[in-house]
Amino acid sequence: MLAVVSETVDPTNLCAGGGGFVFPEPISGLRGFQKYLRDSRGMAPYVDAHRGVPADYLLVDLTVQNRGDSAIVIDRIEIKVKGRIQPPRNSSFISPFSQCGEAKVRNLAFNLDRSTTSYEAVQVEGYSDARQLGKLPATITRDDPEVVTVIPYTLKAGYRFTVLLSWIENGERRSMEIDDKGRPFALVSRVNSTEYDWLGMGHKEYRRIQLPAWGPTGEKRPWFLRQKD
């Protein structure tokens, strides 16, 4: 029997790889956002109240564990698109405040603008205490948990989606559809947003900056694709 625990990385936690939010309104309508981005304990209700959506990508950590006696072979992970989101105009992208480097995970990255079944397997430099599942297929033995981070991303659109995990157990095909606590995951491109970033501890404020470093024009690849396995 396969047990799966999913956890979404908080988009306000840049140290864990979070990428901020797109809010469907100008910055003038987002009173108090600086307070919550510096102290994310109250961020979730603030984001919900202002209809914020994770920007560009989402990190979904899956911890899988075989609790049976027979080996399990995980051979498919795919994204099931449930709906599309139009990147809002006159919107604001707010990058989280942080003083750390990049995330330290093994990733299966899905470009939803191209395919929901194919992925790029990438290993970001760093350290992890957990065993990390990489390219598929992967054999999971009893009491040997593995971790994989699924990263759906977009360069120009927006999506609501679930993650479909499939495996072979005792010669039978089985699957599990994973969602965000009973509702689809969501993400939207910041392509139509004005971007704001933290100036630093000395300034203690956000300022407007230029267009995203990566997007439909393809200036740069997303950070989680910089190093492939």
PyMOL commands that set and color helices and strands:
alter all, ss='L'
color gray80, all
select helices_A, chain A and resi 14-16+27-29+33-38+40-49+223-225
alter helices_A, ss='H'
color red, helices_A
select strands_A, chain A and resi 2-8+21-23+53-54+60-66+72-84+91-94+106-111+120-123+138-140+146-153+158-169+172-178+185-188+193-198+206-209
alter strands_A, ss='S'
color yellow, strands_A
deselect
rebuild
show_as cartoon
